[in-house]
Amino acid sequence: MNCPVCGGRATGKVGASHYYCWDCCVEYRIDKEGVQVFDIDEEGSLVSFDPGNETLY
């Protein structure tokens, strides 16, 4: 499976319909409504992905 953010293939399943990309360090969920992408904050909580956040790369 390719990452919806960077297109990388270094992804893994971390929960039911939740995946993690090791290339760009985001977690994403796939369901019938589409794909939701999350950043992981310093405390380990999921926050909505902000594509303007350049600290990911």
PDB file with SEQRES, HELIX, SHEET and CRYST1 records, atoms N, CA, C and O in Angstrom:
SEQRES   1 A   57  MET ASN CYS PRO VAL CYS GLY GLY ARG ALA THR GLY LYS          
SEQRES   2 A   57  VAL GLY ALA SER HIS TYR TYR CYS TRP ASP CYS CYS VAL          
SEQRES   3 A   57  GLU TYR ARG ILE ASP LYS GLU GLY VAL GLN VAL PHE ASP          
SEQRES   4 A   57  ILE ASP GLU GLU GLY SER LEU VAL SER PHE ASP PRO GLY          
SEQRES   5 A   57  ASN GLU THR LEU TYR                                          
HELIX    1 AA1 GLU A   54  LEU A   56  5                                   3    
SHEET    1 AA1 5 THR A  11  GLY A  15  0                                        
SHEET    2 AA1 5 HIS A  18  CYS A  21 -1                                        
SHEET    3 AA1 5 VAL A  26  ASP A  31 -1                                        
SHEET    4 AA1 5 GLY A  34  ILE A  40 -1                                        
SHEET    5 AA1 5 LEU A  46  SER A  48 -1                                        
CRYST1    1.000    1.000    1.000  90.00  90.00  90.00 P 1           1          
ATOM      1  N   MET A   1       0.844  -1.175   0.000  1.00  0.00           N  
ATOM      2  CA  MET A   1       0.000   0.000   0.000  1.00  0.00           C  
ATOM      3  C   MET A   1       0.890   1.239   0.000  1.00  0.00           C  
ATOM      4  O   MET A   1       1.884   1.298   0.724  1.00  0.00           O  
ATOM      5  N   ASN A   2       0.534   2.215  -0.804  1.00  0.00           N  
ATOM      6  CA  ASN A   2       1.290   3.460  -0.876  1.00  0.00           C  
ATOM      7  C   ASN A   2       0.693   4.510   0.052  1.00  0.00           C  
ATOM      8  O   ASN A   2      -0.521   4.556   0.250  1.00  0.00           O  
ATOM      9  N   CYS A   3       1.554   5.354   0.619  1.00  0.00           N  
ATOM     10  CA  CYS A   3       1.139   6.443   1.486  1.00  0.00           C  
ATOM     11  C   CYS A   3       0.387   7.497   0.663  1.00  0.00           C  
ATOM     12  O   CYS A   3       0.842   7.858  -0.422  1.00  0.00           O  
ATOM     13  N   PRO A   4      -0.748   7.994   1.154  1.00  0.00           N  
ATOM     14  CA  PRO A   4      -1.494   9.008   0.411  1.00  0.00           C  
ATOM     15  C   PRO A   4      -0.819  10.380   0.429  1.00  0.00           C  
ATOM     16  O   PRO A   4      -1.213  11.259  -0.337  1.00  0.00           O  
ATOM     17  N   VAL A   5       0.185  10.586   1.282  1.00  0.00           N  
ATOM     18  CA  VAL A   5       0.862  11.883   1.373  1.00  0.00           C  
ATOM     19  C   VAL A   5       2.099  11.923   0.486  1.00  0.00           C  
ATOM     20  O   VAL A   5       2.229  12.806  -0.362  1.00  0.00           O  
ATOM     21  N   CYS A   6       3.017  10.961   0.680  1.00  0.00           N  
ATOM     22  CA  CYS A   6       4.294  11.001  -0.049  1.00  0.00           C  
ATOM     23  C   CYS A   6       4.389   9.955  -1.153  1.00  0.00           C  
ATOM     24  O   CYS A   6       5.295  10.015  -1.984  1.00  0.00           O  
ATOM     25  N   GLY A   7       3.464   8.997  -1.170  1.00  0.00           N  
ATOM     26  CA  GLY A   7       3.499   7.946  -2.179  1.00  0.00           C  
ATOM     27  C   GLY A   7       4.466   6.825  -1.853  1.00  0.00           C  
ATOM     28  O   GLY A   7       4.631   5.897  -2.645  1.00  0.00           O  
ATOM     29  N   GLY A   8       5.117   6.902  -0.682  1.00  0.00           N  
ATOM     30  CA  GLY A   8       6.086   5.885  -0.286  1.00  0.00           C  
ATOM     31  C   GLY A   8       5.433   4.540   0.011  1.00  0.00           C  
ATOM     32  O   GLY A   8       4.235   4.452   0.278  1.00  0.00           O  
ATOM     33  N   ARG A   9       6.255   3.499  -0.046  1.00  0.00           N  
ATOM     34  CA  ARG A   9       5.746   2.150   0.205  1.00  0.00           C  
ATOM     35  C   ARG A   9       6.137   1.619   1.573  1.00  0.00           C  
ATOM     36  O   ARG A   9       5.826   0.475   1.904  1.00  0.00           O  
ATOM     37  N   ALA A  10       6.818   2.436   2.374  1.00  0.00           N  
ATOM     38  CA  ALA A  10       7.246   2.008   3.713  1.00  0.00           C  
ATOM     39  C   ALA A  10       6.109   2.251   4.704  1.00  0.00           C  
ATOM     40  O   ALA A  10       6.219   3.087   5.600  1.00  0.00           O  
ATOM     41  N   THR A  11       5.025   1.513   4.530  1.00  0.00           N  
ATOM     42  CA  THR A  11       3.850   1.672   5.372  1.00  0.00           C  
ATOM     43  C   THR A  11       3.583   0.384   6.127  1.00  0.00           C  
ATOM     44  O   THR A  11       4.003  -0.698   5.716  1.00  0.00           O  
ATOM     45  N   GLY A  12       2.880   0.522   7.231  1.00  0.00           N  
ATOM     46  CA  GLY A  12       2.519  -0.648   8.011  1.00  0.00           C  
ATOM     47  C   GLY A  12       1.216  -0.421   8.730  1.00  0.00           C  
ATOM     48  O   GLY A  12       0.840   0.716   9.017  1.00  0.00           O  
ATOM     49  N   LYS A  13       0.534  -1.495   9.018  1.00  0.00           N  
ATOM     50  CA  LYS A  13      -0.753  -1.429   9.705  1.00  0.00           C  
ATOM     51  C   LYS A  13      -0.514  -1.318  11.209  1.00  0.00           C  
ATOM     52  O   LYS A  13       0.240  -2.106  11.782  1.00  0.00           O  
ATOM     53  N   VAL A  14      -1.165  -0.327  11.855  1.00  0.00           N  
ATOM     54  CA  VAL A  14      -1.007  -0.123  13.292  1.00  0.00           C  
ATOM     55  C   VAL A  14      -2.311  -0.326  14.054  1.00  0.00           C  
ATOM     56  O   VAL A  14      -2.322  -0.247  15.283  1.00  0.00           O  
ATOM     57  N   GLY A  15      -3.384  -0.581  13.363  1.00  0.00           N  
ATOM     58  CA  GLY A  15      -4.680  -0.815  13.994  1.00  0.00           C  
ATOM     59  C   GLY A  15      -5.709  -1.110  12.925  1.00  0.00           C  
ATOM     60  O   GLY A  15      -5.388  -1.190  11.739  1.00  0.00           O  
ATOM     61  N   ALA A  16      -6.945  -1.270  13.354  1.00  0.00           N  
ATOM     62  CA  ALA A  16      -8.028  -1.543  12.409  1.00  0.00           C  
ATOM     63  C   ALA A  16      -8.192  -0.354  11.470  1.00  0.00           C  
ATOM     64  O   ALA A  16      -8.624   0.719  11.891  1.00  0.00           O  
ATOM     65  N   SER A  17      -7.853  -0.541  10.218  1.00  0.00           N  
ATOM     66  CA  SER A  17      -7.928   0.480   9.173  1.00  0.00           C  
ATOM     67  C   SER A  17      -7.002   1.671   9.416  1.00  0.00           C  
ATOM     68  O   SER A  17      -7.187   2.715   8.791  1.00  0.00           O  
ATOM     69  N   HIS A  18      -6.013   1.549  10.302  1.00  0.00           N  
ATOM     70  CA  HIS A  18      -5.027   2.603  10.558  1.00  0.00           C  
ATOM     71  C   HIS A  18      -3.661   2.135  10.075  1.00  0.00           C  
ATOM     72  O   HIS A  18      -3.252   1.000  10.319  1.00  0.00           O  
ATOM     73  N   TYR A  19      -2.963   3.037   9.383  1.00  0.00           N  
ATOM     74  CA  TYR A  19      -1.657   2.721   8.819  1.00  0.00           C  
ATOM     75  C   TYR A  19      -0.669   3.825   9.166  1.00  0.00           C  
ATOM     76  O   TYR A  19      -1.068   4.956   9.444  1.00  0.00           O  
ATOM     77  N   TYR A  20       0.625   3.496   9.151  1.00  0.00           N  
ATOM     78  CA  TYR A  20       1.675   4.458   9.458  1.00  0.00           C  
ATOM     79  C   TYR A  20       2.681   4.447   8.321  1.00  0.00           C  
ATOM     80  O   TYR A  20       3.052   3.384   7.823  1.00  0.00           O  
ATOM     81  N   CYS A  21       3.124   5.633   7.910  1.00  0.00           N  
ATOM     82  CA  CYS A  21       4.151   5.747   6.876  1.00  0.00           C  
ATOM     83  C   CYS A  21       5.475   6.100   7.535  1.00  0.00           C  
ATOM     84  O   CYS A  21       5.591   7.131   8.197  1.00  0.00           O  
ATOM     85  N   TRP A  22       6.464   5.250   7.355  1.00  0.00           N  
ATOM     86  CA  TRP A  22       7.791   5.470   7.923  1.00  0.00           C  
ATOM     87  C   TRP A  22       8.566   6.517   7.138  1.00  0.00           C  
ATOM     88  O   TRP A  22       9.525   7.079   7.665  1.00  0.00           O  
ATOM     89  N   ASP A  23       8.185   6.797   5.902  1.00  0.00           N  
ATOM     90  CA  ASP A  23       8.898   7.785   5.088  1.00  0.00           C  
ATOM     91  C   ASP A  23       8.570   9.220   5.504  1.00  0.00           C  
ATOM     92  O   ASP A  23       9.473  10.049   5.606  1.00  0.00           O  
ATOM     93  N   CYS A  24       7.296   9.523   5.744  1.00  0.00           N  
ATOM     94  CA  CYS A  24       6.920  10.902   6.089  1.00  0.00           C  
ATOM     95  C   CYS A  24       6.324  11.018   7.493  1.00  0.00           C  
ATOM     96  O   CYS A  24       5.902  12.103   7.894  1.00  0.00           O  
ATOM     97  N   CYS A  25       6.285   9.915   8.242  1.00  0.00           N  
ATOM     98  CA  CYS A  25       5.883   9.906   9.660  1.00  0.00           C  
ATOM     99  C   CYS A  25       4.469  10.428   9.904  1.00  0.00           C  
ATOM    100  O   CYS A  25       4.245  11.231  10.809  1.00  0.00           O  
ATOM    101  N   VAL A  26       3.527   9.970   9.099  1.00  0.00           N  
ATOM    102  CA  VAL A  26       2.120  10.292   9.326  1.00  0.00           C  
ATOM    103  C   VAL A  26       1.345   8.998   9.514  1.00  0.00           C  
ATOM    104  O   VAL A  26       1.768   7.931   9.069  1.00  0.00           O  
ATOM    105  N   GLU A  27       0.220   9.109  10.173  1.00  0.00           N  
ATOM    106  CA  GLU A  27      -0.688   7.987  10.318  1.00  0.00           C  
ATOM    107  C   GLU A  27      -1.933   8.329   9.515  1.00  0.00           C  
ATOM    108  O   GLU A  27      -2.348   9.487   9.469  1.00  0.00           O  
ATOM    109  N   TYR A  28      -2.523   7.335   8.890  1.00  0.00           N  
ATOM    110  CA  TYR A  28      -3.733   7.593   8.105  1.00  0.00           C  
ATOM    111  C   TYR A  28      -4.721   6.457   8.292  1.00  0.00           C  
ATOM    112  O   TYR A  28      -4.366   5.328   8.631  1.00  0.00           O  
ATOM    113  N   ARG A  29      -5.985   6.809   8.055  1.00  0.00           N  
ATOM    114  CA  ARG A  29      -7.082   5.859   8.208  1.00  0.00           C  
ATOM    115  C   ARG A  29      -7.851   5.818   6.898  1.00  0.00           C  
ATOM    116  O   ARG A  29      -8.118   6.848   6.279  1.00  0.00           O  
ATOM    117  N   ILE A  30      -8.195   4.620   6.497  1.00  0.00           N  
ATOM    118  CA  ILE A  30      -8.967   4.425   5.274  1.00  0.00           C  
ATOM    119  C   ILE A  30     -10.306   3.833   5.661  1.00  0.00           C  
ATOM    120  O   ILE A  30     -10.369   2.804   6.333  1.00  0.00           O  
ATOM    121  N   ASP A  31     -11.381   4.490   5.233  1.00  0.00           N  
ATOM    122  CA  ASP A  31     -12.718   3.959   5.464  1.00  0.00           C  
ATOM    123  C   ASP A  31     -13.584   4.262   4.256  1.00  0.00           C  
ATOM    124  O   ASP A  31     -13.087   4.752   3.242  1.00  0.00           O  
ATOM    125  N   LYS A  32     -14.862   3.978   4.352  1.00  0.00           N  
ATOM    126  CA  LYS A  32     -15.743   4.147   3.196  1.00  0.00           C  
ATOM    127  C   LYS A  32     -15.925   5.604   2.795  1.00  0.00           C  
ATOM    128  O   LYS A  32     -16.382   5.885   1.687  1.00  0.00           O  
ATOM    129  N   GLU A  33     -15.575   6.543   3.683  1.00  0.00           N  
ATOM    130  CA  GLU A  33     -15.686   7.973   3.368  1.00  0.00           C  
ATOM    131  C   GLU A  33     -14.425   8.530   2.742  1.00  0.00           C  
ATOM    132  O   GLU A  33     -14.422   9.669   2.276  1.00  0.00           O  
ATOM    133  N   GLY A  34     -13.344   7.745   2.719  1.00  0.00           N  
ATOM    134  CA  GLY A  34     -12.100   8.189   2.114  1.00  0.00           C  
ATOM    135  C   GLY A  34     -10.922   7.983   3.043  1.00  0.00           C  
ATOM    136  O   GLY A  34     -10.912   7.073   3.873  1.00  0.00           O  
ATOM    137  N   VAL A  35      -9.926   8.847   2.888  1.00  0.00           N  
ATOM    138  CA  VAL A  35      -8.692   8.752   3.664  1.00  0.00           C  
ATOM    139  C   VAL A  35      -8.588   9.965   4.578  1.00  0.00           C  
ATOM    140  O   VAL A  35      -8.778  11.099   4.140  1.00  0.00           O  
ATOM    141  N   GLN A  36      -8.286   9.721   5.851  1.00  0.00           N  
ATOM    142  CA  GLN A  36      -8.013  10.793   6.805  1.00  0.00           C  
ATOM    143  C   GLN A  36      -6.567  10.655   7.236  1.00  0.00           C  
ATOM    144  O   GLN A  36      -6.120   9.564   7.589  1.00  0.00           O  
ATOM    145  N   VAL A  37      -5.826  11.776   7.208  1.00  0.00           N  
ATOM    146  CA  VAL A  37      -4.405  11.760   7.525  1.00  0.00           C  
ATOM    147  C   VAL A  37      -4.175  12.531   8.820  1.00  0.00           C  
ATOM    148  O   VAL A  37      -4.786  13.573   9.052  1.00  0.00           O  
ATOM    149  N   PHE A  38      -3.277  12.000   9.667  1.00  0.00           N  
ATOM    150  CA  PHE A  38      -2.999  12.589  10.966  1.00  0.00           C  
ATOM    151  C   PHE A  38      -1.494  12.745  11.169  1.00  0.00           C  
ATOM    152  O   PHE A  38      -0.706  11.900  10.744  1.00  0.00           O  
ATOM    153  N   ASP A  39      -1.108  13.845  11.828  1.00  0.00           N  
ATOM    154  CA  ASP A  39       0.248  14.006  12.359  1.00  0.00           C  
ATOM    155  C   ASP A  39       0.249  13.404  13.750  1.00  0.00           C  
ATOM    156  O   ASP A  39      -0.805  13.253  14.367  1.00  0.00           O  
ATOM    157  N   ILE A  40       1.412  13.065  14.238  1.00  0.00           N  
ATOM    158  CA  ILE A  40       1.546  12.576  15.605  1.00  0.00           C  
ATOM    159  C   ILE A  40       2.302  13.647  16.382  1.00  0.00           C  
ATOM    160  O   ILE A  40       3.438  13.976  16.039  1.00  0.00           O  
ATOM    161  N   ASP A  41       1.676  14.199  17.434  1.00  0.00           N  
ATOM    162  CA  ASP A  41       2.320  15.272  18.193  1.00  0.00           C  
ATOM    163  C   ASP A  41       3.345  14.716  19.175  1.00  0.00           C  
ATOM    164  O   ASP A  41       3.549  13.505  19.254  1.00  0.00           O  
ATOM    165  N   GLU A  42       3.984  15.611  19.919  1.00  0.00           N  
ATOM    166  CA  GLU A  42       5.065  15.232  20.833  1.00  0.00           C  
ATOM    167  C   GLU A  42       4.613  14.255  21.915  1.00  0.00           C  
ATOM    168  O   GLU A  42       5.416  13.472  22.422  1.00  0.00           O  
ATOM    169  N   GLU A  43       3.338  14.301  22.264  1.00  0.00           N  
ATOM    170  CA  GLU A  43       2.804  13.433  23.318  1.00  0.00           C  
ATOM    171  C   GLU A  43       2.272  12.109  22.773  1.00  0.00           C  
ATOM    172  O   GLU A  43       1.828  11.254  23.540  1.00  0.00           O  
ATOM    173  N   GLY A  44       2.314  11.938  21.451  1.00  0.00           N  
ATOM    174  CA  GLY A  44       1.845  10.710  20.841  1.00  0.00           C  
ATOM    175  C   GLY A  44       0.393  10.728  20.418  1.00  0.00           C  
ATOM    176  O   GLY A  44      -0.135   9.712  19.967  1.00  0.00           O  
ATOM    177  N   SER A  45      -0.267  11.879  20.559  1.00  0.00           N  
ATOM    178  CA  SER A  45      -1.668  12.000  20.154  1.00  0.00           C  
ATOM    179  C   SER A  45      -1.769  12.291  18.661  1.00  0.00           C  
ATOM    180  O   SER A  45      -0.871  12.889  18.069  1.00  0.00           O  
ATOM    181  N   LEU A  46      -2.869  11.862  18.070  1.00  0.00           N  
ATOM    182  CA  LEU A  46      -3.101  12.142  16.659  1.00  0.00           C  
ATOM    183  C   LEU A  46      -3.767  13.503  16.513  1.00  0.00           C  
ATOM    184  O   LEU A  46      -4.726  13.819  17.218  1.00  0.00           O  
ATOM    185  N   VAL A  47      -3.246  14.307  15.584  1.00  0.00           N  
ATOM    186  CA  VAL A  47      -3.836  15.600  15.253  1.00  0.00           C  
ATOM    187  C   VAL A  47      -4.052  15.641  13.752  1.00  0.00           C  
ATOM    188  O   VAL A  47      -3.320  15.000  12.997  1.00  0.00           O  
ATOM    189  N   SER A  48      -5.041  16.380  13.323  1.00  0.00           N  
ATOM    190  CA  SER A  48      -5.365  16.474  11.912  1.00  0.00           C  
ATOM    191  C   SER A  48      -4.146  16.941  11.114  1.00  0.00           C  
ATOM    192  O   SER A  48      -3.430  17.844  11.547  1.00  0.00           O  
ATOM    193  N   PHE A  49      -3.912  16.340   9.972  1.00  0.00           N  
ATOM    194  CA  PHE A  49      -2.757  16.652   9.139  1.00  0.00           C  
ATOM    195  C   PHE A  49      -2.867  18.048   8.567  1.00  0.00           C  
ATOM    196  O   PHE A  49      -3.920  18.443   8.066  1.00  0.00           O  
ATOM    197  N   ASP A  50      -1.761  18.804   8.642  1.00  0.00           N  
ATOM    198  CA  ASP A  50      -1.684  20.147   8.077  1.00  0.00           C  
ATOM    199  C   ASP A  50      -0.650  20.118   6.955  1.00  0.00           C  
ATOM    200  O   ASP A  50       0.549  20.077   7.230  1.00  0.00           O  
ATOM    201  N   PRO A  51      -1.092  20.137   5.688  1.00  0.00           N  
ATOM    202  CA  PRO A  51      -0.136  20.037   4.583  1.00  0.00           C  
ATOM    203  C   PRO A  51       0.829  21.213   4.512  1.00  0.00           C  
ATOM    204  O   PRO A  51       1.853  21.118   3.835  1.00  0.00           O  
ATOM    205  N   GLY A  52       0.533  22.317   5.189  1.00  0.00           N  
ATOM    206  CA  GLY A  52       1.437  23.462   5.206  1.00  0.00           C  
ATOM    207  C   GLY A  52       2.550  23.328   6.215  1.00  0.00           C  
ATOM    208  O   GLY A  52       3.452  24.166   6.241  1.00  0.00           O  
ATOM    209  N   ASN A  53       2.521  22.299   7.052  1.00  0.00           N  
ATOM    210  CA  ASN A  53       3.532  22.084   8.068  1.00  0.00           C  
ATOM    211  C   ASN A  53       4.771  21.473   7.418  1.00  0.00           C  
ATOM    212  O   ASN A  53       4.773  20.294   7.065  1.00  0.00           O  
ATOM    213  N   GLU A  54       5.816  22.270   7.261  1.00  0.00           N  
ATOM    214  CA  GLU A  54       7.005  21.815   6.550  1.00  0.00           C  
ATOM    215  C   GLU A  54       7.965  21.037   7.436  1.00  0.00           C  
ATOM    216  O   GLU A  54       9.011  20.601   6.958  1.00  0.00           O  
ATOM    217  N   THR A  55       7.643  20.849   8.716  1.00  0.00           N  
ATOM    218  CA  THR A  55       8.536  20.080   9.581  1.00  0.00           C  
ATOM    219  C   THR A  55       8.454  18.589   9.304  1.00  0.00           C  
ATOM    220  O   THR A  55       9.270  17.823   9.818  1.00  0.00           O  
ATOM    221  N   LEU A  56       7.485  18.160   8.503  1.00  0.00           N  
ATOM    222  CA  LEU A  56       7.369  16.743   8.157  1.00  0.00           C  
ATOM    223  C   LEU A  56       8.512  16.290   7.258  1.00  0.00           C  
ATOM    224  O   LEU A  56       8.920  15.129   7.298  1.00  0.00           O  
ATOM    225  N   TYR A  57       9.017  17.193   6.463  1.00  0.00           N  
ATOM    226  CA  TYR A  57      10.042  16.827   5.503  1.00  0.00           C  
ATOM    227  C   TYR A  57      11.305  17.481   5.923  1.00  0.00           C  
ATOM    228  O   TYR A  57      12.332  17.322   5.263  1.00  0.00           O  
TER     229      TYR A  57                                                      
END                                                                             
